Amino acid sequence: MLLARGGLPDAFDELVRRHQVRVLRVAARRLARRELAADVAQNAFLDVYRALPRYQPRGKFQAYLFRAVVNQCRMTERAARSEGRFRAPLSPAALEVAAQPVSSPDSSAEARILARERERDLERAVGRLSEKLRDVVSLRYAGELGYDEIAETLGLPVGTVKRRLFDAVEKLRQILEEPS
């Protein structure tokens, strides 16, 4: 980031190449829509690029970048909600199930149907989580960030991150155990 701020032509391109896969994964899992995830990722990188002249290396760049991604996700959700077109985000587990090949040779039709039902249930449950809990869950499981990195990204104490993750899992468990 300092090299990009200093005017090195390819420095920012290298930052994008290094981080774009994880940024897209976090945005996709947070929003559950690939077309929105690509826009969010692009806007987050644009925000970081626009901040080049003001950038101060006070922490890890990764935390700075993922903070921009989370903020873009929140703004996208708010805009979509106000237009009445927002769907609840998919959870990391639901996305893993969705990524499984539907017609694998050893899976029966019944197993695929049950997996889709579990995916929908989990998707609805994650959609009922608060924004704060969804942020922690998406950074932990989609971004593969550790507690310290999540804490730095969200500007929270590590204990708060751990508590929110614990609360999210407990809330998901309660929601999924509710009778339909």
Residue frames as a rotation matrix with the C-alpha (Angstrom) as fourth column:
MET 1
0.578 0.816 0.000 0.00
0.816 -0.578 0.000 0.00
0.000 0.000 -1.000 0.00
LEU 2
0.437 -0.498 -0.749 2.88
0.135 -0.787 0.603 2.34
-0.889 -0.365 -0.277 0.77
LEU 3
-0.656 -0.678 0.332 4.45
0.393 0.069 0.917 1.56
-0.645 0.732 0.221 -2.61
ALA 4
-0.115 0.713 0.691 1.15
0.974 -0.055 0.219 2.33
0.194 0.699 -0.689 -4.34
ARG 5
0.779 0.380 -0.499 0.86
0.525 -0.830 0.188 5.58
-0.342 -0.408 -0.846 -2.39
GLY 6
0.034 -0.892 -0.451 4.43
0.088 -0.447 0.890 6.37
-0.996 -0.070 0.063 -3.45
GLY 7
0.348 0.226 -0.910 3.43
-0.760 -0.501 -0.415 6.09
-0.549 0.836 -0.003 -7.09
LEU 8
-0.776 -0.579 0.252 4.77
-0.349 0.725 0.594 2.67
-0.526 0.373 -0.764 -8.07
PRO 9
-0.452 0.655 -0.605 2.53
-0.877 -0.203 0.435 1.84
0.162 0.728 0.667 -11.05
ASP 10
-0.197 0.365 -0.910 1.98
-0.284 0.867 0.410 -1.89
0.938 0.339 -0.067 -10.46
ALA 11
-0.956 -0.272 0.108 1.81
-0.171 0.219 -0.961 -1.89
0.238 -0.937 -0.256 -6.66
PHE 12
-0.384 0.881 0.277 -1.94
-0.789 -0.157 -0.594 -1.48
-0.480 -0.447 0.755 -6.35
ASP 13
0.262 0.421 -0.868 -2.57
-0.837 0.547 0.013 -4.06
0.481 0.723 0.496 -9.07
GLU 14
-0.550 -0.558 -0.621 -0.52
-0.148 0.797 -0.586 -6.51
0.822 -0.230 -0.521 -7.03
LEU 15
-0.870 0.313 0.382 -2.61
-0.421 -0.068 -0.904 -5.79
-0.257 -0.948 0.190 -3.93
VAL 16
0.113 0.963 -0.243 -5.77
-0.971 0.055 -0.234 -6.54
-0.212 0.263 0.941 -5.88
ARG 17
0.094 -0.138 -0.986 -4.30
-0.565 0.808 -0.167 -9.79
0.819 0.573 -0.002 -7.27
ARG 18
-0.836 -0.526 -0.156 -3.23
-0.161 0.507 -0.847 -10.94
0.524 -0.683 -0.508 -3.81
HIS 19
-0.893 0.436 0.112 -6.55
-0.135 -0.021 -0.991 -10.27
-0.430 -0.900 0.078 -2.08
GLN 20
-0.538 0.746 -0.393 -9.31
-0.829 -0.383 0.408 -10.42
0.154 0.545 0.824 -4.69
VAL 21
-0.453 0.378 -0.808 -10.27
-0.004 0.905 0.425 -14.08
0.892 0.196 -0.408 -4.20
ARG 22
-0.678 0.169 -0.716 -10.81
0.729 0.281 -0.624 -13.76
0.096 -0.945 -0.313 -0.45
VAL 23
-0.855 0.392 -0.339 -12.55
-0.278 -0.899 -0.338 -10.39
-0.438 -0.195 0.878 -0.85
LEU 24
-0.478 0.691 -0.542 -14.96
-0.697 0.077 0.713 -11.92
0.534 0.719 0.445 -3.37
ARG 25
-0.488 0.261 -0.833 -15.56
0.380 0.922 0.066 -14.93
0.785 -0.285 -0.549 -1.13
VAL 26
-0.827 0.185 -0.531 -16.37
0.476 -0.271 -0.837 -12.78
-0.298 -0.945 0.136 1.90
ALA 27
-0.725 0.570 -0.387 -18.69
-0.621 -0.784 0.008 -10.54
-0.298 0.246 0.922 -0.11
ALA 28
-0.469 0.550 -0.691 -20.43
-0.453 0.522 0.723 -13.52
0.758 0.652 0.005 -1.74
ARG 29
-0.523 0.251 -0.815 -21.03
0.633 0.754 -0.174 -15.27
0.571 -0.607 -0.553 1.55
ARG 30
-0.857 0.198 -0.475 -22.12
0.262 -0.625 -0.735 -12.10
-0.443 -0.755 0.484 3.28
LEU 31
-0.508 0.649 -0.566 -24.57
-0.724 -0.678 -0.126 -11.14
-0.466 0.346 0.815 0.52
ALA 32
-0.246 0.359 0.900 -25.34
0.158 0.931 -0.328 -14.54
-0.956 0.062 -0.286 -1.08
ARG 33
0.856 0.485 0.177 -25.36
0.252 -0.094 -0.963 -13.10
-0.450 0.869 -0.203 -4.58
ARG 34
0.050 -0.936 0.350 -22.35
0.874 0.211 0.438 -13.35
-0.484 0.284 0.828 -6.87
GLU 35
0.107 -0.009 0.994 -23.28
0.781 -0.619 -0.089 -10.37
0.616 0.786 -0.059 -9.02
LEU 36
0.913 0.197 0.356 -23.53
-0.060 -0.799 0.598 -8.17
0.402 -0.568 -0.718 -5.92
ALA 37
0.710 -0.696 -0.110 -20.32
0.419 0.292 0.860 -9.66
-0.566 -0.656 0.499 -4.52
ALA 38
-0.025 -0.738 0.674 -18.35
0.998 -0.054 -0.022 -8.58
0.053 0.673 0.738 -7.57
ASP 39
0.367 0.237 0.900 -19.72
0.316 -0.941 0.119 -5.04
0.875 0.241 -0.420 -7.29
VAL 40
0.999 0.011 0.038 -18.98
-0.033 -0.276 0.961 -4.93
0.021 -0.961 -0.275 -3.57
ALA 41
0.408 -0.911 0.062 -15.42
0.759 0.376 0.531 -6.17
-0.507 -0.170 0.845 -4.12
GLN 42
-0.067 -0.414 0.908 -14.83
0.868 -0.473 -0.152 -3.61
0.492 0.778 0.391 -6.85
ASN 43
0.619 0.378 0.689 -16.24
0.052 -0.894 0.444 -0.80
0.784 -0.239 -0.573 -4.70
ALA 44
0.925 -0.333 -0.182 -14.13
0.222 0.086 0.971 -1.87
-0.308 -0.939 0.154 -1.73
PHE 45
0.042 -0.953 0.300 -10.95
0.953 0.128 0.273 -1.81
-0.298 0.275 0.914 -3.82
LEU 46
0.088 0.067 0.994 -12.03
0.600 -0.800 0.001 1.56
0.795 0.596 -0.111 -5.22
ASP 47
0.946 0.280 0.162 -12.49
0.024 -0.560 0.828 2.90
0.323 -0.780 -0.537 -1.68
VAL 48
0.586 -0.798 -0.140 -9.00
0.542 0.257 0.800 1.70
-0.602 -0.544 0.584 -0.78
TYR 49
-0.110 -0.630 0.768 -7.54
0.984 -0.180 -0.007 3.21
0.143 0.755 0.640 -3.94
ARG 50
0.422 0.362 0.831 -9.21
0.324 -0.916 0.235 6.56
0.847 0.170 -0.504 -3.27
ALA 51
1.000 -0.018 0.013 -7.77
-0.018 -0.279 0.960 6.50
-0.013 -0.960 -0.279 0.24
LEU 52
0.465 -0.885 0.032 -4.19
0.804 0.407 -0.434 6.06
0.371 0.227 0.900 -1.00
PRO 53
-0.054 -0.565 0.823 -3.14
0.098 -0.824 -0.558 9.67
0.994 0.051 0.100 -0.29
ARG 54
0.294 0.272 0.916 -4.51
-0.805 -0.446 0.391 9.43
0.515 -0.853 0.087 3.28
TYR 55
0.776 0.094 -0.623 -3.41
0.084 0.965 0.250 5.87
0.625 -0.247 0.741 4.07
GLN 56
0.077 -0.732 0.677 -1.39
-0.948 -0.265 -0.178 5.49
0.310 -0.628 -0.714 7.26
PRO 57
-0.027 -0.132 -0.991 0.08
-0.121 0.984 -0.128 2.05
0.992 0.117 -0.042 8.06
ARG 58
-0.162 0.040 0.986 -1.32
-0.944 -0.299 -0.142 1.75
0.289 -0.954 0.086 11.59
GLY 59
0.171 0.261 0.950 -2.18
-0.544 0.829 -0.129 -1.94
-0.821 -0.495 0.284 11.43
LYS 60
-0.576 -0.332 0.747 -2.39
0.326 0.744 0.583 -4.75
-0.749 0.579 -0.321 8.97
PHE 61
-0.818 0.249 -0.518 -3.49
-0.564 -0.520 0.641 -3.88
-0.110 0.817 0.566 5.46
GLN 62
-0.790 0.517 -0.328 -5.74
0.298 0.793 0.532 -6.94
0.535 0.322 -0.781 5.42
ALA 63
-0.408 0.649 -0.643 -7.82
0.816 -0.057 -0.575 -5.56
-0.409 -0.759 -0.506 8.28
TYR 64
-0.569 0.126 -0.813 -8.07
-0.228 -0.974 0.009 -2.23
-0.790 0.190 0.583 6.48
LEU 65
-0.873 0.196 -0.446 -9.22
-0.426 0.138 0.894 -3.94
0.237 0.971 -0.037 3.28
PHE 66
-0.646 0.655 -0.391 -11.78
0.605 0.752 0.261 -6.22
0.465 -0.068 -0.883 4.93
ARG 67
-0.493 0.483 -0.723 -13.18
0.455 -0.565 -0.688 -3.26
-0.741 -0.669 0.059 6.86
ALA 68
-0.669 0.216 -0.711 -13.87
-0.628 -0.677 0.385 -1.66
-0.398 0.704 0.588 3.47
VAL 69
-0.828 0.365 -0.425 -15.50
-0.056 0.702 0.710 -4.90
0.557 0.612 -0.561 2.27
VAL 70
-0.561 0.637 -0.529 -17.76
0.823 0.361 -0.439 -5.17
-0.089 -0.682 -0.726 5.33
ASN 71
-0.500 0.367 -0.784 -18.77
0.013 -0.902 -0.431 -1.51
-0.866 -0.226 0.446 4.98
GLN 72
-0.759 0.208 -0.617 -19.59
-0.651 -0.211 0.730 -2.02
0.021 0.955 0.295 1.30
CYS 73
-0.773 0.504 -0.385 -21.67
0.414 0.861 0.295 -5.10
0.480 0.069 -0.874 2.16
ARG 74
-0.486 0.590 -0.644 -23.62
0.675 -0.214 -0.706 -3.11
-0.554 -0.778 -0.295 4.73
MET 75
-0.546 0.263 -0.796 -24.27
-0.430 -0.903 -0.004 -0.27
-0.719 0.340 0.606 2.29
THR 76
-0.842 0.220 -0.493 -25.35
-0.395 0.371 0.840 -2.71
0.368 0.902 -0.225 -0.41
GLU 77
-0.675 0.613 -0.410 -27.74
0.715 0.682 -0.157 -4.47
0.184 -0.399 -0.898 1.99
ARG 78
-0.443 0.508 -0.739 -29.25
0.348 -0.662 -0.664 -1.17
-0.826 -0.551 0.117 3.09
ALA 79
-0.655 0.165 -0.737 -29.71
-0.656 -0.610 0.446 0.04
-0.376 0.775 0.508 -0.47
ALA 80
-0.831 0.333 -0.446 -31.24
-0.083 0.718 0.691 -3.26
0.550 0.612 -0.569 -1.55
ARG 81
-0.622 0.617 -0.482 -33.55
0.763 0.341 -0.549 -3.36
-0.174 -0.709 -0.683 1.49
SER 82
-0.473 0.440 -0.763 -34.79
-0.070 -0.882 -0.465 0.15
-0.878 -0.167 0.448 0.80
GLU 83
-0.573 0.257 -0.778 -35.58
-0.819 -0.151 0.553 -0.94
0.025 0.955 0.297 -2.76
GLY 84
0.301 0.767 0.566 -37.27
-0.794 0.530 -0.297 -4.09
-0.528 -0.361 0.769 -1.44
ARG 85
0.721 -0.046 -0.692 -35.06
-0.532 0.603 -0.595 -6.51
0.445 0.796 0.410 -3.36
PHE 86
-0.286 -0.915 0.283 -32.76
-0.905 0.161 -0.394 -7.95
0.315 -0.369 -0.875 -0.70
ARG 87
0.637 0.338 -0.693 -32.53
-0.117 0.931 0.346 -11.67
0.762 -0.139 0.632 0.07
ALA 88
0.841 -0.333 0.426 -31.06
-0.435 0.049 0.899 -12.96
-0.320 -0.942 -0.104 3.29
PRO 89
0.049 -0.918 -0.392 -27.39
-0.985 0.021 -0.172 -13.93
0.166 0.395 -0.903 3.03
LEU 90
0.714 0.043 -0.699 -26.30
-0.085 0.996 -0.025 -17.53
0.695 0.078 0.715 2.67
SER 91
0.761 -0.487 0.429 -24.30
-0.483 0.016 0.875 -18.92
-0.433 -0.873 -0.223 5.51
PRO 92
-0.219 -0.921 -0.321 -20.85
-0.968 0.164 0.189 -20.42
-0.122 0.352 -0.928 4.94
ALA 93
-0.632 0.010 0.775 -22.23
-0.149 0.980 -0.133 -23.90
-0.761 -0.200 -0.618 5.59
ALA 94
0.470 0.870 0.153 -25.07
0.081 0.130 -0.988 -23.37
-0.879 0.476 -0.009 3.15
LEU 95
0.554 -0.336 -0.762 -22.63
-0.812 -0.421 -0.404 -22.20
-0.185 0.842 -0.506 0.50
GLU 96
-0.585 -0.784 0.208 -20.49
-0.729 0.620 0.290 -25.28
-0.356 0.018 -0.934 1.06
VAL 97
-0.241 0.603 0.761 -23.54
0.213 0.797 -0.565 -27.48
-0.947 0.026 -0.320 0.55
ALA 98
0.737 0.569 -0.365 -24.51
-0.170 -0.367 -0.915 -25.47
-0.654 0.736 -0.174 -2.52
ALA 99
0.146 -0.782 -0.606 -21.01
-0.964 -0.249 0.090 -25.89
-0.221 0.571 -0.791 -3.95
GLN 100
-0.446 -0.268 0.854 -21.27
-0.226 0.957 0.183 -29.67
-0.866 -0.112 -0.487 -3.80
PRO 101
-0.863 0.161 -0.478 -22.01
-0.464 0.121 0.878 -31.29
0.199 0.979 -0.029 -7.14
VAL 102
-0.056 0.951 0.304 -25.69
-0.948 0.044 -0.315 -32.14
-0.313 -0.306 0.899 -7.28
SER 103
0.831 0.423 -0.362 -25.19
-0.539 0.775 -0.331 -35.26
0.140 0.470 0.872 -9.35
SER 104
-0.290 -0.935 0.203 -22.25
-0.956 0.291 -0.025 -36.92
-0.036 -0.201 -0.979 -7.65
PRO 105
-0.330 0.150 -0.932 -22.21
-0.465 0.833 0.299 -40.65
0.821 0.532 -0.206 -8.34
ASP 106
-0.743 -0.029 -0.669 -22.63
0.445 0.725 -0.525 -41.68
0.500 -0.688 -0.526 -4.71
SER 107
-0.880 0.471 -0.056 -25.44
-0.260 -0.578 -0.774 -39.29
-0.397 -0.666 0.631 -3.78
SER 108
-0.551 0.779 0.299 -29.02
0.828 0.554 0.084 -40.38
-0.100 0.294 -0.950 -3.96
ALA 109
-0.330 0.547 0.769 -31.88
0.309 -0.708 0.635 -38.12
0.892 0.448 0.064 -4.97
GLU 110
0.682 0.620 -0.388 -33.13
0.529 -0.052 0.847 -38.25
0.505 -0.783 -0.363 -1.40
ALA 111
0.090 -0.747 -0.659 -29.76
0.931 -0.172 0.323 -37.12
-0.354 -0.642 0.680 -0.02
ARG 112
-0.760 -0.363 0.538 -29.65
0.579 -0.754 0.310 -34.20
0.293 0.548 0.784 -2.47
ILE 113
0.106 0.890 0.444 -33.17
0.276 -0.456 0.846 -33.11
0.955 0.033 -0.294 -1.52
LEU 114
0.702 0.124 -0.701 -32.35
0.703 0.037 0.710 -33.29
0.114 -0.992 -0.061 2.19
ALA 115
-0.349 -0.907 -0.235 -29.15
0.902 -0.393 0.180 -31.30
-0.255 -0.149 0.955 1.64
ARG 116
-0.605 0.189 0.773 -31.10
0.370 -0.794 0.483 -28.59
0.705 0.578 0.410 -0.20
GLU 117
0.535 0.844 -0.042 -33.66
0.372 -0.191 0.908 -28.44
0.758 -0.502 -0.416 2.61
ARG 118
0.404 -0.479 -0.779 -30.90
0.876 -0.044 0.481 -28.08
-0.265 -0.876 0.402 5.22
GLU 119
-0.655 -0.670 0.349 -29.30
0.751 -0.628 0.203 -25.39
0.083 0.394 0.915 3.07
ARG 120
-0.179 0.676 0.715 -32.56
0.251 -0.672 0.697 -23.41
0.951 0.304 -0.049 2.88
ASP 121
0.746 0.446 -0.495 -33.13
0.550 0.006 0.835 -23.76
0.375 -0.895 -0.241 6.62
LEU 122
0.035 -0.839 -0.543 -29.61
0.924 -0.180 0.337 -22.57
-0.381 -0.514 0.769 7.37
GLU 123
-0.649 -0.226 0.726 -29.92
0.608 -0.729 0.316 -19.71
0.458 0.646 0.610 4.88
ARG 124
0.318 0.847 0.425 -33.10
0.230 -0.504 0.832 -18.49
0.920 -0.167 -0.355 6.58
ALA 125
0.703 -0.089 -0.706 -31.48
0.711 0.101 0.695 -18.85
0.010 -0.991 0.134 10.01
VAL 126
-0.398 -0.910 -0.117 -28.43
0.892 -0.414 0.184 -16.82
-0.216 -0.031 0.976 9.02
GLY 127
-0.426 0.328 0.843 -30.74
0.433 -0.744 0.508 -14.21
0.794 0.582 0.175 7.53
ARG 128
0.679 0.733 -0.046 -32.28
0.339 -0.256 0.905 -13.79
0.652 -0.630 -0.422 10.98
LEU 129
0.078 -0.733 -0.676 -28.92
0.990 -0.021 0.137 -13.00
-0.115 -0.680 0.724 12.59
SER 130
0.782 0.099 -0.616 -28.09
0.165 -0.985 0.051 -9.41
-0.601 -0.141 -0.786 13.34
GLU 131
0.879 -0.476 0.022 -25.70
-0.168 -0.351 -0.921 -7.55
0.446 0.806 -0.389 11.08
LYS 132
0.284 -0.807 0.518 -23.02
-0.959 -0.244 0.145 -7.68
0.009 -0.538 -0.843 13.79
LEU 133
0.228 -0.158 0.961 -23.21
-0.343 0.910 0.231 -11.46
-0.911 -0.383 0.154 14.04
ARG 134
0.919 0.123 0.376 -23.26
0.295 0.420 -0.858 -11.95
-0.263 0.899 0.349 10.25
ASP 135
0.704 -0.710 -0.017 -20.13
-0.611 -0.593 -0.525 -9.80
0.363 0.380 -0.851 9.93
VAL 136
0.008 -0.726 0.687 -18.18
-0.903 0.290 0.317 -11.94
-0.429 -0.623 -0.654 12.38
VAL 137
0.401 0.217 0.890 -19.44
0.005 0.971 -0.239 -15.20
-0.916 0.101 0.388 10.85
SER 138
0.991 0.005 0.136 -18.59
0.136 0.040 -0.990 -14.16
-0.011 0.999 0.039 7.28
LEU 139
0.472 -0.879 0.072 -15.11
-0.818 -0.467 -0.335 -12.91
0.328 0.099 -0.940 8.19
ARG 140
0.002 -0.462 0.887 -14.37
-0.757 0.579 0.303 -16.05
-0.654 -0.672 -0.348 10.20
TYR 141
0.172 0.161 0.972 -15.63
0.163 0.968 -0.189 -18.68
-0.971 0.191 0.141 7.79
ALA 142
0.901 0.156 0.405 -15.50
0.416 -0.046 -0.908 -17.01
-0.123 0.987 -0.106 4.35
GLY 143
0.755 -0.633 0.172 -12.49
-0.498 -0.724 -0.476 -14.77
0.426 0.274 -0.862 4.93
GLU 144
0.609 -0.481 -0.630 -10.72
0.549 0.830 -0.103 -17.36
0.572 -0.283 0.770 7.04
LEU 145
-0.023 -0.572 0.820 -9.60
-0.379 -0.754 -0.537 -14.64
0.925 -0.323 -0.200 9.43
GLY 146
-0.452 -0.208 -0.867 -8.49
0.688 0.537 -0.488 -15.41
0.568 -0.817 -0.100 12.95
TYR 147
0.448 0.676 -0.585 -9.99
0.893 -0.320 0.316 -13.75
0.026 -0.664 -0.747 16.01
ASP 148
-0.154 -0.603 -0.783 -7.25
0.549 -0.711 0.439 -11.13
-0.821 -0.362 0.440 16.17
GLU 149
-0.931 -0.217 0.294 -7.69
0.359 -0.386 0.850 -10.24
-0.071 0.897 0.437 12.51
ILE 150
-0.087 0.972 0.220 -11.46
0.782 -0.070 0.620 -9.99
0.618 0.226 -0.753 12.84
ALA 151
0.379 0.185 -0.907 -11.03
0.840 -0.480 0.253 -7.81
-0.388 -0.858 -0.338 15.92
GLU 152
-0.566 -0.667 -0.485 -8.71
0.355 -0.728 0.587 -5.47
-0.745 0.160 0.648 14.06
THR 153
-0.801 0.302 0.517 -10.99
0.513 -0.097 0.853 -5.41
0.308 0.948 -0.077 11.00
LEU 154
0.146 0.984 0.098 -14.10
0.676 -0.172 0.716 -4.52
0.722 -0.039 -0.691 12.97
GLY 155
-0.405 -0.385 0.829 -12.34
-0.263 -0.820 -0.509 -2.40
0.875 -0.425 0.231 15.58
LEU 156
0.698 0.687 0.203 -13.47
-0.470 0.226 0.853 -4.64
0.540 -0.691 0.481 18.43
PRO 157
-0.104 -0.683 0.723 -11.76
-0.955 0.270 0.119 -6.37
-0.277 -0.678 -0.681 21.33
VAL 158
-0.720 -0.247 -0.648 -10.90
-0.479 0.853 0.207 -10.03
0.502 0.460 -0.733 20.69
GLY 159
-0.915 0.393 0.086 -13.21
0.152 0.535 -0.831 -11.08
-0.373 -0.747 -0.550 23.50
THR 160
-0.131 0.894 -0.429 -16.13
-0.545 -0.426 -0.722 -9.36
-0.828 0.139 0.543 21.79
VAL 161
-0.229 -0.026 -0.973 -15.35
-0.941 0.261 0.215 -11.18
0.248 0.965 -0.084 18.54
LYS 162
-0.942 -0.161 -0.294 -15.28
-0.091 0.967 -0.236 -14.52
0.322 -0.195 -0.926 20.34
ARG 163
-0.677 0.736 0.005 -18.52
0.038 0.041 -0.998 -13.72
-0.735 -0.676 -0.056 22.12
ARG 164
-0.032 0.687 -0.726 -20.27
-0.842 -0.410 -0.350 -12.68
-0.538 0.600 0.591 18.90
LEU 165
-0.479 -0.194 -0.856 -19.16
-0.713 0.654 0.251 -15.83
0.512 0.731 -0.452 17.14
PHE 166
-0.984 0.153 -0.093 -20.35
0.178 0.759 -0.626 -17.94
-0.025 -0.632 -0.774 20.07
ASP 167
-0.416 0.877 -0.241 -23.64
-0.238 -0.361 -0.902 -16.03
-0.878 -0.317 0.359 20.12
ALA 168
-0.178 0.319 -0.931 -24.08
-0.981 -0.137 0.141 -16.51
-0.082 0.938 0.338 16.37
VAL 169
-0.772 -0.151 -0.618 -23.60
-0.278 0.954 0.114 -20.27
0.572 0.260 -0.778 16.63
GLU 170
-0.876 0.472 -0.094 -25.99
0.288 0.357 -0.889 -20.49
-0.386 -0.806 -0.449 19.59
LYS 171
-0.264 0.795 -0.546 -28.59
-0.575 -0.584 -0.573 -18.34
-0.775 0.162 0.611 17.82
LEU 172
-0.361 0.079 -0.929 -28.32
-0.874 0.318 0.366 -20.49
0.324 0.945 -0.046 14.69
ARG 173
-0.946 -0.006 -0.324 -28.74
0.092 0.954 -0.286 -23.62
0.311 -0.300 -0.902 16.81
GLN 174
-0.648 0.747 -0.151 -31.86
0.084 -0.127 -0.988 -22.17
-0.757 -0.653 0.019 18.47
ILE 175
-0.171 0.585 -0.793 -33.38
-0.862 -0.479 -0.168 -21.04
-0.478 0.654 0.586 15.20
LEU 176
-0.495 -0.103 -0.863 -32.74
-0.702 0.632 0.328 -24.38
0.512 0.768 -0.385 13.53
GLU 177
-0.959 0.135 -0.249 -34.24
0.249 0.821 -0.513 -26.30
0.135 -0.554 -0.821 16.47
GLU 178
-0.579 0.804 -0.132 -37.49
-0.575 -0.518 -0.633 -24.26
-0.577 -0.291 0.763 16.40
PRO 179
-0.297 0.556 0.776 -40.46
0.579 0.751 -0.317 -26.22
-0.759 0.355 -0.545 15.16
SER 180
-0.940 -0.127 0.318 -41.42
0.341 -0.428 0.837 -25.15
0.030 0.895 0.446 11.64
